[in-house]
Amino acid sequence: MTSPETDRLEQIEIRIAYLEQANAQLSDMVIQQRQELETVRARLATQLARIEAAQSQATVYTPEEEKPPHY
C-alpha cells in the first residue's frame, strides 16, 4: 500500500513532467515561428526594395514616343 503523501508526490511529479514537456514543445514552436517571421521579413524587405527600384526607374516618354492606349 502506498501512503497518501506518496500518491500526492507522484501526482505532482507527473504534472511537473507534463508541464516540462509542454514547455519544451512551446519553446520549439516559438523558435520555429521566429525563424519563419525572419524569413517573411527578409522577403518583404526584398520586395519593398524591388518596388522602390521600379518606381525610381520610371521612364518618361515624350508625347511623340508615347504609344496610344490602344497599342
N, CA, C and O atoms as a Tripos MOL2 file, in Angstrom:
@<TRIPOS>MOLECULE
protein
  284   283    71     0     0
PROTEIN
NO_CHARGES

@<TRIPOS>ATOM
      1 N           0.8210   -1.1770    0.0000 N.3       1 MET1
      2 CA          0.0000    0.0000    0.0000 C.3       1 MET1
      3 C           0.8720    1.2500    0.0000 C.2       1 MET1
      4 O           1.9240    1.3120    0.6370 O.2       1 MET1
      5 N           0.3960    2.2230   -0.7280 N.am      2 THR2
      6 CA          1.1390    3.4810   -0.7420 C.3       2 THR2
      7 C           0.4260    4.4900    0.1400 C.2       2 THR2
      8 O          -0.7920    4.4580    0.3120 O.2       2 THR2
      9 N           1.2120    5.3610    0.6770 N.am      3 SER3
     10 CA          0.6320    6.3690    1.5710 C.3       3 SER3
     11 C           0.0500    7.5170    0.7300 C.2       3 SER3
     12 O           0.4420    7.7060   -0.4210 O.2       3 SER3
     13 N          -0.8680    8.2660    1.3010 N.am      4 PRO4
     14 CA         -1.4380    9.4140    0.5840 C.3       4 PRO4
     15 C          -0.3700   10.4410    0.1950 C.2       4 PRO4
     16 O          -0.4740   11.0960   -0.8420 O.2       4 PRO4
     17 N           0.6430   10.5690    1.0310 N.am      5 GLU5
     18 CA          1.7220   11.5150    0.7200 C.3       5 GLU5
     19 C           2.5030   11.0630   -0.5100 C.2       5 GLU5
     20 O           2.8750   11.8770   -1.3550 O.2       5 GLU5
     21 N           2.7430    9.7710   -0.6000 N.am      6 THR6
     22 CA          3.4580    9.2220   -1.7530 C.3       6 THR6
     23 C           2.6370    9.3970   -3.0190 C.2       6 THR6
     24 O           3.1720    9.7680   -4.0640 O.2       6 THR6
     25 N           1.3400    9.1300   -2.9300 N.am      7 ASP7
     26 CA          0.4530    9.3060   -4.0810 C.3       7 ASP7
     27 C           0.4380   10.7680   -4.5280 C.2       7 ASP7
     28 O           0.4850   11.0700   -5.7210 O.2       7 ASP7
     29 N           0.3720   11.6560   -3.5550 N.am      8 ARG8
     30 CA          0.3300   13.0850   -3.8830 C.3       8 ARG8
     31 C           1.6420   13.5160   -4.5220 C.2       8 ARG8
     32 O           1.6350   14.2720   -5.4940 O.2       8 ARG8
     33 N           2.7580   13.0510   -3.9950 N.am      9 LEU9
     34 CA          4.0650   13.3800   -4.5540 C.3       9 LEU9
     35 C           4.1870   12.8380   -5.9730 C.2       9 LEU9
     36 O           4.7300   13.5140   -6.8470 O.2       9 LEU9
     37 N           3.6980   11.6480   -6.2080 N.am     10 GLU10
     38 CA          3.7410   11.0540   -7.5360 C.3      10 GLU10
     39 C           2.8990   11.8740   -8.5260 C.2      10 GLU10
     40 O           3.3140   12.0950   -9.6640 O.2      10 GLU10
     41 N           1.7330   12.3150   -8.0930 N.am     11 GLN11
     42 CA          0.8750   13.1480   -8.9440 C.3      11 GLN11
     43 C           1.5610   14.4750   -9.2840 C.2      11 GLN11
     44 O           1.4780   14.9570  -10.4140 O.2      11 GLN11
     45 N           2.2300   15.0500   -8.3020 N.am     12 ILE12
     46 CA          2.9530   16.3090   -8.5400 C.3      12 ILE12
     47 C           4.0870   16.0860   -9.5350 C.2      12 ILE12
     48 O           4.2990   16.9050  -10.4290 O.2      12 ILE12
     49 N           4.8110   14.9880   -9.3840 N.am     13 GLU13
     50 CA          5.9050   14.6810  -10.3090 C.3      13 GLU13
     51 C           5.3700   14.4700  -11.7290 C.2      13 GLU13
     52 O           6.0000   14.8990  -12.6960 O.2      13 GLU13
     53 N           4.2240   13.8200  -11.8600 N.am     14 ILE14
     54 CA          3.6160   13.6120  -13.1720 C.3      14 ILE14
     55 C           3.2310   14.9550  -13.7920 C.2      14 ILE14
     56 O           3.4640   15.1830  -14.9790 O.2      14 ILE14
     57 N           2.6540   15.8260  -13.0010 N.am     15 ARG15
     58 CA          2.2680   17.1530  -13.5020 C.3      15 ARG15
     59 C           3.4890   17.9510  -13.9280 C.2      15 ARG15
     60 O           3.4690   18.6180  -14.9620 O.2      15 ARG15
     61 N           4.5500   17.8860  -13.1350 N.am     16 ILE16
     62 CA          5.7790   18.6050  -13.4790 C.3      16 ILE16
     63 C           6.3510   18.0730  -14.7930 C.2      16 ILE16
     64 O           6.7730   18.8500  -15.6480 O.2      16 ILE16
     65 N           6.3650   16.7630  -14.9500 N.am     17 ALA17
     66 CA          6.8740   16.1720  -16.1890 C.3      17 ALA17
     67 C           6.0390   16.6280  -17.3820 C.2      17 ALA17
     68 O           6.5830   16.9550  -18.4370 O.2      17 ALA17
     69 N           4.7240   16.6480  -17.2140 N.am     18 TYR18
     70 CA          3.8400   17.1040  -18.2940 C.3      18 TYR18
     71 C           4.1090   18.5710  -18.6250 C.2      18 TYR18
     72 O           4.1920   18.9400  -19.7960 O.2      18 TYR18
     73 N           4.2430   19.4000  -17.6040 N.am     19 LEU19
     74 CA          4.4950   20.8250  -17.8270 C.3      19 LEU19
     75 C           5.8520   21.0630  -18.4880 C.2      19 LEU19
     76 O           5.9830   21.9470  -19.3340 O.2      19 LEU19
     77 N           6.8530   20.2850  -18.1100 N.am     20 GLU20
     78 CA          8.1710   20.4140  -18.7390 C.3      20 GLU20
     79 C           8.0920   20.0520  -20.2150 C.2      20 GLU20
     80 O           8.6970   20.7170  -21.0570 O.2      20 GLU20
     81 N           7.3410   18.9900  -20.5290 N.am     21 GLN21
     82 CA          7.1780   18.5800  -21.9220 C.3      21 GLN21
     83 C           6.4220   19.6560  -22.7100 C.2      21 GLN21
     84 O           6.8090   19.9960  -23.8280 O.2      21 GLN21
     85 N           5.3590   20.1830  -22.1330 N.am     22 ALA22
     86 CA          4.5820   21.2300  -22.8030 C.3      22 ALA22
     87 C           5.4410   22.4790  -23.0050 C.2      22 ALA22
     88 O           5.3750   23.1220  -24.0520 O.2      22 ALA22
     89 N           6.2390   22.8140  -22.0030 N.am     23 ASN23
     90 CA          7.1210   23.9750  -22.1090 C.3      23 ASN23
     91 C           8.1400   23.7830  -23.2290 C.2      23 ASN23
     92 O           8.4050   24.7190  -23.9840 O.2      23 ASN23
     93 N           8.7080   22.5990  -23.3480 N.am     24 ALA24
     94 CA          9.6770   22.3210  -24.4100 C.3      24 ALA24
     95 C           9.0130   22.4140  -25.7850 C.2      24 ALA24
     96 O           9.6050   22.9480  -26.7230 O.2      24 ALA24
     97 N           7.7930   21.9000  -25.9100 N.am     25 GLN25
     98 CA          7.0810   21.9750  -27.1840 C.3      25 GLN25
     99 C           6.7740   23.4190  -27.5570 C.2      25 GLN25
    100 O           6.9350   23.8120  -28.7120 O.2      25 GLN25
    101 N           6.3360   24.2010  -26.5910 N.am     26 LEU26
    102 CA          6.0490   25.6080  -26.8610 C.3      26 LEU26
    103 C           7.3100   26.3730  -27.2350 C.2      26 LEU26
    104 O           7.2850   27.2320  -28.1160 O.2      26 LEU26
    105 N           8.3990   26.0610  -26.5700 N.am     27 SER27
    106 CA          9.6700   26.7040  -26.8840 C.3      27 SER27
    107 C          10.0880   26.3910  -28.3200 C.2      27 SER27
    108 O          10.5150   27.2820  -29.0550 O.2      27 SER27
    109 N           9.9650   25.1300  -28.7130 N.am     28 ASP28
    110 CA         10.2890   24.7470  -30.0850 C.3      28 ASP28
    111 C           9.4050   25.4780  -31.0920 C.2      28 ASP28
    112 O           9.8690   25.9020  -32.1500 O.2      28 ASP28
    113 N           8.1220   25.6190  -30.7470 N.am     29 MET29
    114 CA          7.1900   26.2970  -31.6390 C.3      29 MET29
    115 C           7.5460   27.7840  -31.7730 C.2      29 MET29
    116 O           7.4730   28.3480  -32.8650 O.2      29 MET29
    117 N           7.9250   28.4050  -30.6710 N.am     30 VAL30
    118 CA          8.3050   29.8170  -30.7070 C.3      30 VAL30
    119 C           9.5560   29.9950  -31.5650 C.2      30 VAL30
    120 O           9.6400   30.9440  -32.3440 O.2      30 VAL30
    121 N          10.5100   29.1100  -31.4330 N.am     31 ILE31
    122 CA         11.7320   29.1850  -32.2380 C.3      31 ILE31
    123 C          11.3860   29.0480  -33.7190 C.2      31 ILE31
    124 O          11.8940   29.8050  -34.5460 O.2      31 ILE31
    125 N          10.5340   28.0950  -34.0550 N.am     32 GLN32
    126 CA         10.1310   27.8950  -35.4440 C.3      32 GLN32
    127 C           9.4060   29.1250  -35.9920 C.2      32 GLN32
    128 O           9.6740   29.5540  -37.1140 O.2      32 GLN32
    129 N           8.5030   29.6840  -35.2160 N.am     33 GLN33
    130 CA          7.7700   30.8590  -35.6680 C.3      33 GLN33
    131 C           8.6880   32.0640  -35.8240 C.2      33 GLN33
    132 O           8.4960   32.8790  -36.7260 O.2      33 GLN33
    133 N           9.6720   32.1790  -34.9620 N.am     34 ARG34
    134 CA         10.6270   33.2870  -35.0930 C.3      34 ARG34
    135 C          11.4230   33.1560  -36.3860 C.2      34 ARG34
    136 O          11.6460   34.1460  -37.0820 O.2      34 ARG34
    137 N          11.8510   31.9410  -36.7090 N.am     35 GLN35
    138 CA         12.5800   31.7260  -37.9520 C.3      35 GLN35
    139 C          11.7060   32.0500  -39.1630 C.2      35 GLN35
    140 O          12.1710   32.6640  -40.1230 O.2      35 GLN35
    141 N          10.4390   31.6350  -39.1160 N.am     36 GLU36
    142 CA          9.5220   31.9320  -40.2100 C.3      36 GLU36
    143 C           9.2970   33.4340  -40.3270 C.2      36 GLU36
    144 O           9.2380   33.9690  -41.4340 O.2      36 GLU36
    145 N           9.1730   34.1100  -39.2040 N.am     37 LEU37
    146 CA          8.9760   35.5550  -39.2140 C.3      37 LEU37
    147 C          10.1920   36.2620  -39.8020 C.2      37 LEU37
    148 O          10.0420   37.2070  -40.5770 O.2      37 LEU37
    149 N          11.3810   35.8210  -39.4460 N.am     38 GLU38
    150 CA         12.5940   36.4120  -40.0040 C.3      38 GLU38
    151 C          12.6470   36.2050  -41.5170 C.2      38 GLU38
    152 O          13.0620   37.1020  -42.2510 O.2      38 GLU38
    153 N          12.2300   35.0310  -41.9850 N.am     39 THR39
    154 CA         12.1930   34.7590  -43.4190 C.3      39 THR39
    155 C          11.1940   35.6810  -44.1110 C.2      39 THR39
    156 O          11.4930   36.2450  -45.1630 O.2      39 THR39
    157 N          10.0230   35.8340  -43.5290 N.am     40 VAL40
    158 CA          8.9970   36.7000  -44.1150 C.3      40 VAL40
    159 C           9.4890   38.1460  -44.1370 C.2      40 VAL40
    160 O           9.2870   38.8510  -45.1260 O.2      40 VAL40
    161 N          10.1240   38.5880  -43.0710 N.am     41 ARG41
    162 CA         10.6470   39.9620  -43.0400 C.3      41 ARG41
    163 C          11.6990   40.1790  -44.1200 C.2      41 ARG41
    164 O          11.7130   41.2240  -44.7720 O.2      41 ARG41
    165 N          12.5730   39.2070  -44.3120 N.am     42 ALA42
    166 CA         13.6120   39.3350  -45.3360 C.3      42 ALA42
    167 C          12.9780   39.3900  -46.7300 C.2      42 ALA42
    168 O          13.3870   40.1890  -47.5710 O.2      42 ALA42
    169 N          11.9850   38.5410  -46.9650 N.am     43 ARG43
    170 CA         11.3110   38.5520  -48.2640 C.3      43 ARG43
    171 C          10.5610   39.8650  -48.4860 C.2      43 ARG43
    172 O          10.5380   40.3910  -49.5990 O.2      43 ARG43
    173 N           9.9570   40.3850  -47.4360 N.am     44 LEU44
    174 CA          9.2520   41.6610  -47.5350 C.3      44 LEU44
    175 C          10.2320   42.7810  -47.8580 C.2      44 LEU44
    176 O           9.9470   43.6320  -48.7010 O.2      44 LEU44
    177 N          11.3710   42.7870  -47.2030 N.am     45 ALA45
    178 CA         12.3810   43.8130  -47.4620 C.3      45 ALA45
    179 C          12.8530   43.7380  -48.9130 C.2      45 ALA45
    180 O          13.0640   44.7670  -49.5550 O.2      45 ALA45
    181 N          13.0180   42.5250  -49.4250 N.am     46 THR46
    182 CA         13.4270   42.3440  -50.8180 C.3      46 THR46
    183 C          12.3620   42.8880  -51.7590 C.2      46 THR46
    184 O          12.6770   43.5920  -52.7180 O.2      46 THR46
    185 N          11.1140   42.5670  -51.4900 N.am     47 GLN47
    186 CA         10.0230   43.0400  -52.3430 C.3      47 GLN47
    187 C           9.8970   44.5630  -52.2830 C.2      47 GLN47
    188 O           9.6700   45.2070  -53.3070 O.2      47 GLN47
    189 N          10.0420   45.1340  -51.1010 N.am     48 LEU48
    190 CA          9.9770   46.5900  -50.9880 C.3      48 LEU48
    191 C          11.1170   47.2510  -51.7530 C.2      48 LEU48
    192 O          10.9210   48.2860  -52.3900 O.2      48 LEU48
    193 N          12.2970   46.6620  -51.6930 N.am     49 ALA49
    194 CA         13.4300   47.2020  -52.4420 C.3      49 ALA49
    195 C          13.1550   47.1320  -53.9440 C.2      49 ALA49
    196 O          13.4790   48.0680  -54.6750 O.2      49 ALA49
    197 N          12.5630   46.0380  -54.4070 N.am     50 ARG50
    198 CA         12.2190   45.9180  -55.8340 C.3      50 ARG50
    199 C          11.1930   46.9620  -56.2470 C.2      50 ARG50
    200 O          11.3000   47.5630  -57.3160 O.2      50 ARG50
    201 N          10.1920   47.1740  -55.3870 N.am     51 ILE51
    202 CA          9.1590   48.1690  -55.7030 C.3      51 ILE51
    203 C           9.7690   49.5650  -55.7680 C.2      51 ILE51
    204 O           9.4830   50.3300  -56.6880 O.2      51 ILE51
    205 N          10.6030   49.8900  -54.7970 N.am     52 GLU52
    206 CA         11.2420   51.2060  -54.7910 C.3      52 GLU52
    207 C          12.1420   51.3780  -56.0030 C.2      52 GLU52
    208 O          12.1740   52.4520  -56.6030 O.2      52 GLU52
    209 N          12.8690   50.3370  -56.3690 N.am     53 ALA53
    210 CA         13.7290   50.4210  -57.5440 C.3      53 ALA53
    211 C          12.9010   50.5990  -58.8060 C.2      53 ALA53
    212 O          13.2790   51.3740  -59.6850 O.2      53 ALA53
    213 N          11.7940   49.9050  -58.9120 N.am     54 ALA54
    214 CA         10.9370   50.0200  -60.0880 C.3      54 ALA54
    215 C          10.3170   51.4140  -60.1770 C.2      54 ALA54
    216 O          10.1640   51.9560  -61.2720 O.2      54 ALA54
    217 N           9.9660   51.9870  -59.0460 N.am     55 GLN55
    218 CA          9.3700   53.3210  -59.0460 C.3      55 GLN55
    219 C          10.3880   54.3930  -59.3990 C.2      55 GLN55
    220 O          10.0520   55.3790  -60.0550 O.2      55 GLN55
    221 N          11.6120   54.2080  -58.9740 N.am     56 SER56
    222 CA         12.6290   55.2270  -59.2410 C.3      56 SER56
    223 C          13.1540   55.1410  -60.6670 C.2      56 SER56
    224 O          13.7810   56.0890  -61.1420 O.2      56 SER56
    225 N          12.9170   54.0390  -61.3600 N.am     57 GLN57
    226 CA         13.4110   53.8690  -62.7230 C.3      57 GLN57
    227 C          12.3160   54.0850  -63.7610 C.2      57 GLN57
    228 O          12.4190   53.5930  -64.8850 O.2      57 GLN57
    229 N          11.2880   54.8050  -63.3970 N.am     58 ALA58
    230 CA         10.1980   55.0270  -64.3340 C.3      58 ALA58
    231 C          10.7030   55.8310  -65.5270 C.2      58 ALA58
    232 O          11.3530   56.8630  -65.3570 O.2      58 ALA58
    233 N          10.4070   55.3620  -66.7150 N.am     59 THR59
    234 CA         10.8410   56.0170  -67.9410 C.3      59 THR59
    235 C           9.8340   57.0960  -68.3060 C.2      59 THR59
    236 O           8.6250   56.8670  -68.3160 O.2      59 THR59
    237 N          10.3570   58.2650  -68.6010 N.am     60 VAL60
    238 CA          9.4990   59.3700  -69.0110 C.3      60 VAL60
    239 C           9.5570   59.4610  -70.5300 C.2      60 VAL60
    240 O          10.6270   59.6000  -71.1220 O.2      60 VAL60
    241 N           8.3960   59.3790  -71.1370 N.am     61 TYR61
    242 CA          8.3050   59.4440  -72.5940 C.3      61 TYR61
    243 C           7.8070   60.8190  -73.0120 C.2      61 TYR61
    244 O           7.0100   61.4570  -72.3250 O.2      61 TYR61
    245 N           8.3090   61.2510  -74.1660 N.am     62 THR62
    246 CA          7.7750   62.4800  -74.7510 C.3      62 THR62
    247 C           6.4550   62.1320  -75.4210 C.2      62 THR62
    248 O           6.1930   60.9590  -75.6870 O.2      62 THR62
    249 N           5.6320   63.1090  -75.6960 N.am     63 PRO63
    250 CA          4.3520   62.8080  -76.3630 C.3      63 PRO63
    251 C           4.5390   62.0640  -77.6930 C.2      63 PRO63
    252 O           3.6760   61.2740  -78.0750 O.2      63 PRO63
    253 N           5.6310   62.2970  -78.3930 N.am     64 GLU64
    254 CA          5.8820   61.6130  -79.6610 C.3      64 GLU64
    255 C           6.2270   60.1330  -79.4410 C.2      64 GLU64
    256 O           5.9010   59.2880  -80.2740 O.2      64 GLU64
    257 N           6.8870   59.8250  -78.3200 N.am     65 GLU65
    258 CA          7.2830   58.4530  -78.0170 C.3      65 GLU65
    259 C           6.1720   57.6440  -77.3620 C.2      65 GLU65
    260 O           6.1760   56.4140  -77.3990 O.2      65 GLU65
    261 N           5.2330   58.3470  -76.7670 N.am     66 GLU66
    262 CA          4.1430   57.6890  -76.0410 C.3      66 GLU66
    263 C           3.2550   56.9360  -77.0120 C.2      66 GLU66
    264 O           2.8070   57.4920  -78.0150 O.2      66 GLU66
    265 N           2.9970   55.6460  -76.7080 N.am     67 LYS67
    266 CA          2.1060   54.8510  -77.5460 C.3      67 LYS67
    267 C           0.6620   55.1600  -77.1680 C.2      67 LYS67
    268 O           0.3540   55.3620  -75.9940 O.2      67 LYS67
    269 N          -0.1980   55.1960  -78.1360 N.am     68 PRO68
    270 CA         -1.6160   55.3970  -77.8010 C.3      68 PRO68
    271 C          -2.1230   54.2240  -76.9580 C.2      68 PRO68
    272 O          -1.5700   53.1270  -77.0360 O.2      68 PRO68
    273 N          -3.1640   54.4420  -76.1580 N.am     69 PRO69
    274 CA         -3.6610   53.4050  -75.2650 C.3      69 PRO69
    275 C          -4.1190   52.1310  -75.9590 C.2      69 PRO69
    276 O          -4.1340   51.0700  -75.3360 O.2      69 PRO69
    277 N          -4.4930   52.2060  -77.2340 N.am     70 HIS70
    278 CA         -4.9820   51.0060  -77.9310 C.3      70 HIS70
    279 C          -3.8690   50.1120  -78.4520 C.2      70 HIS70
    280 O          -4.1660   49.0780  -79.0500 O.2      70 HIS70
    281 N          -2.6060   50.4560  -78.2560 N.am     71 TYR71
    282 CA         -1.4880   49.6060  -78.7010 C.3      71 TYR71
    283 C          -1.1540   48.6180  -77.6560 C.2      71 TYR71
    284 O          -0.2410   47.8110  -77.8390 O.2      71 TYR71
@<TRIPOS>BOND
     1     1     2 1
     2     2     3 1
     3     3     4 2
     4     3     5 am
     5     5     6 1
     6     6     7 1
     7     7     8 2
     8     7     9 am
     9     9    10 1
    10    10    11 1
    11    11    12 2
    12    11    13 am
    13    13    14 1
    14    14    15 1
    15    15    16 2
    16    15    17 am
    17    17    18 1
    18    18    19 1
    19    19    20 2
    20    19    21 am
    21    21    22 1
    22    22    23 1
    23    23    24 2
    24    23    25 am
    25    25    26 1
    26    26    27 1
    27    27    28 2
    28    27    29 am
    29    29    30 1
    30    30    31 1
    31    31    32 2
    32    31    33 am
    33    33    34 1
    34    34    35 1
    35    35    36 2
    36    35    37 am
    37    37    38 1
    38    38    39 1
    39    39    40 2
    40    39    41 am
    41    41    42 1
    42    42    43 1
    43    43    44 2
    44    43    45 am
    45    45    46 1
    46    46    47 1
    47    47    48 2
    48    47    49 am
    49    49    50 1
    50    50    51 1
    51    51    52 2
    52    51    53 am
    53    53    54 1
    54    54    55 1
    55    55    56 2
    56    55    57 am
    57    57    58 1
    58    58    59 1
    59    59    60 2
    60    59    61 am
    61    61    62 1
    62    62    63 1
    63    63    64 2
    64    63    65 am
    65    65    66 1
    66    66    67 1
    67    67    68 2
    68    67    69 am
    69    69    70 1
    70    70    71 1
    71    71    72 2
    72    71    73 am
    73    73    74 1
    74    74    75 1
    75    75    76 2
    76    75    77 am
    77    77    78 1
    78    78    79 1
    79    79    80 2
    80    79    81 am
    81    81    82 1
    82    82    83 1
    83    83    84 2
    84    83    85 am
    85    85    86 1
    86    86    87 1
    87    87    88 2
    88    87    89 am
    89    89    90 1
    90    90    91 1
    91    91    92 2
    92    91    93 am
    93    93    94 1
    94    94    95 1
    95    95    96 2
    96    95    97 am
    97    97    98 1
    98    98    99 1
    99    99   100 2
   100    99   101 am
   101   101   102 1
   102   102   103 1
   103   103   104 2
   104   103   105 am
   105   105   106 1
   106   106   107 1
   107   107   108 2
   108   107   109 am
   109   109   110 1
   110   110   111 1
   111   111   112 2
   112   111   113 am
   113   113   114 1
   114   114   115 1
   115   115   116 2
   116   115   117 am
   117   117   118 1
   118   118   119 1
   119   119   120 2
   120   119   121 am
   121   121   122 1
   122   122   123 1
   123   123   124 2
   124   123   125 am
   125   125   126 1
   126   126   127 1
   127   127   128 2
   128   127   129 am
   129   129   130 1
   130   130   131 1
   131   131   132 2
   132   131   133 am
   133   133   134 1
   134   134   135 1
   135   135   136 2
   136   135   137 am
   137   137   138 1
   138   138   139 1
   139   139   140 2
   140   139   141 am
   141   141   142 1
   142   142   143 1
   143   143   144 2
   144   143   145 am
   145   145   146 1
   146   146   147 1
   147   147   148 2
   148   147   149 am
   149   149   150 1
   150   150   151 1
   151   151   152 2
   152   151   153 am
   153   153   154 1
   154   154   155 1
   155   155   156 2
   156   155   157 am
   157   157   158 1
   158   158   159 1
   159   159   160 2
   160   159   161 am
   161   161   162 1
   162   162   163 1
   163   163   164 2
   164   163   165 am
   165   165   166 1
   166   166   167 1
   167   167   168 2
   168   167   169 am
   169   169   170 1
   170   170   171 1
   171   171   172 2
   172   171   173 am
   173   173   174 1
   174   174   175 1
   175   175   176 2
   176   175   177 am
   177   177   178 1
   178   178   179 1
   179   179   180 2
   180   179   181 am
   181   181   182 1
   182   182   183 1
   183   183   184 2
   184   183   185 am
   185   185   186 1
   186   186   187 1
   187   187   188 2
   188   187   189 am
   189   189   190 1
   190   190   191 1
   191   191   192 2
   192   191   193 am
   193   193   194 1
   194   194   195 1
   195   195   196 2
   196   195   197 am
   197   197   198 1
   198   198   199 1
   199   199   200 2
   200   199   201 am
   201   201   202 1
   202   202   203 1
   203   203   204 2
   204   203   205 am
   205   205   206 1
   206   206   207 1
   207   207   208 2
   208   207   209 am
   209   209   210 1
   210   210   211 1
   211   211   212 2
   212   211   213 am
   213   213   214 1
   214   214   215 1
   215   215   216 2
   216   215   217 am
   217   217   218 1
   218   218   219 1
   219   219   220 2
   220   219   221 am
   221   221   222 1
   222   222   223 1
   223   223   224 2
   224   223   225 am
   225   225   226 1
   226   226   227 1
   227   227   228 2
   228   227   229 am
   229   229   230 1
   230   230   231 1
   231   231   232 2
   232   231   233 am
   233   233   234 1
   234   234   235 1
   235   235   236 2
   236   235   237 am
   237   237   238 1
   238   238   239 1
   239   239   240 2
   240   239   241 am
   241   241   242 1
   242   242   243 1
   243   243   244 2
   244   243   245 am
   245   245   246 1
   246   246   247 1
   247   247   248 2
   248   247   249 am
   249   249   250 1
   250   250   251 1
   251   251   252 2
   252   251   253 am
   253   253   254 1
   254   254   255 1
   255   255   256 2
   256   255   257 am
   257   257   258 1
   258   258   259 1
   259   259   260 2
   260   259   261 am
   261   261   262 1
   262   262   263 1
   263   263   264 2
   264   263   265 am
   265   265   266 1
   266   266   267 1
   267   267   268 2
   268   267   269 am
   269   269   270 1
   270   270   271 1
   271   271   272 2
   272   271   273 am
   273   273   274 1
   274   274   275 1
   275   275   276 2
   276   275   277 am
   277   277   278 1
   278   278   279 1
   279   279   280 2
   280   279   281 am
   281   281   282 1
   282   282   283 1
   283   283   284 2
@<TRIPOS>SUBSTRUCTURE
     1 MET1         2 RESIDUE 1 A MET
     2 THR2         6 RESIDUE 1 A THR
     3 SER3        10 RESIDUE 1 A SER
     4 PRO4        14 RESIDUE 1 A PRO
     5 GLU5        18 RESIDUE 1 A GLU
     6 THR6        22 RESIDUE 1 A THR
     7 ASP7        26 RESIDUE 1 A ASP
     8 ARG8        30 RESIDUE 1 A ARG
     9 LEU9        34 RESIDUE 1 A LEU
    10 GLU10       38 RESIDUE 1 A GLU
    11 GLN11       42 RESIDUE 1 A GLN
    12 ILE12       46 RESIDUE 1 A ILE
    13 GLU13       50 RESIDUE 1 A GLU
    14 ILE14       54 RESIDUE 1 A ILE
    15 ARG15       58 RESIDUE 1 A ARG
    16 ILE16       62 RESIDUE 1 A ILE
    17 ALA17       66 RESIDUE 1 A ALA
    18 TYR18       70 RESIDUE 1 A TYR
    19 LEU19       74 RESIDUE 1 A LEU
    20 GLU20       78 RESIDUE 1 A GLU
    21 GLN21       82 RESIDUE 1 A GLN
    22 ALA22       86 RESIDUE 1 A ALA
    23 ASN23       90 RESIDUE 1 A ASN
    24 ALA24       94 RESIDUE 1 A ALA
    25 GLN25       98 RESIDUE 1 A GLN
    26 LEU26      102 RESIDUE 1 A LEU
    27 SER27      106 RESIDUE 1 A SER
    28 ASP28      110 RESIDUE 1 A ASP
    29 MET29      114 RESIDUE 1 A MET
    30 VAL30      118 RESIDUE 1 A VAL
    31 ILE31      122 RESIDUE 1 A ILE
    32 GLN32      126 RESIDUE 1 A GLN
    33 GLN33      130 RESIDUE 1 A GLN
    34 ARG34      134 RESIDUE 1 A ARG
    35 GLN35      138 RESIDUE 1 A GLN
    36 GLU36      142 RESIDUE 1 A GLU
    37 LEU37      146 RESIDUE 1 A LEU
    38 GLU38      150 RESIDUE 1 A GLU
    39 THR39      154 RESIDUE 1 A THR
    40 VAL40      158 RESIDUE 1 A VAL
    41 ARG41      162 RESIDUE 1 A ARG
    42 ALA42      166 RESIDUE 1 A ALA
    43 ARG43      170 RESIDUE 1 A ARG
    44 LEU44      174 RESIDUE 1 A LEU
    45 ALA45      178 RESIDUE 1 A ALA
    46 THR46      182 RESIDUE 1 A THR
    47 GLN47      186 RESIDUE 1 A GLN
    48 LEU48      190 RESIDUE 1 A LEU
    49 ALA49      194 RESIDUE 1 A ALA
    50 ARG50      198 RESIDUE 1 A ARG
    51 ILE51      202 RESIDUE 1 A ILE
    52 GLU52      206 RESIDUE 1 A GLU
    53 ALA53      210 RESIDUE 1 A ALA
    54 ALA54      214 RESIDUE 1 A ALA
    55 GLN55      218 RESIDUE 1 A GLN
    56 SER56      222 RESIDUE 1 A SER
    57 GLN57      226 RESIDUE 1 A GLN
    58 ALA58      230 RESIDUE 1 A ALA
    59 THR59      234 RESIDUE 1 A THR
    60 VAL60      238 RESIDUE 1 A VAL
    61 TYR61      242 RESIDUE 1 A TYR
    62 THR62      246 RESIDUE 1 A THR
    63 PRO63      250 RESIDUE 1 A PRO
    64 GLU64      254 RESIDUE 1 A GLU
    65 GLU65      258 RESIDUE 1 A GLU
    66 GLU66      262 RESIDUE 1 A GLU
    67 LYS67      266 RESIDUE 1 A LYS
    68 PRO68      270 RESIDUE 1 A PRO
    69 PRO69      274 RESIDUE 1 A PRO
    70 HIS70      278 RESIDUE 1 A HIS
    71 TYR71      282 RESIDUE 1 A TYR
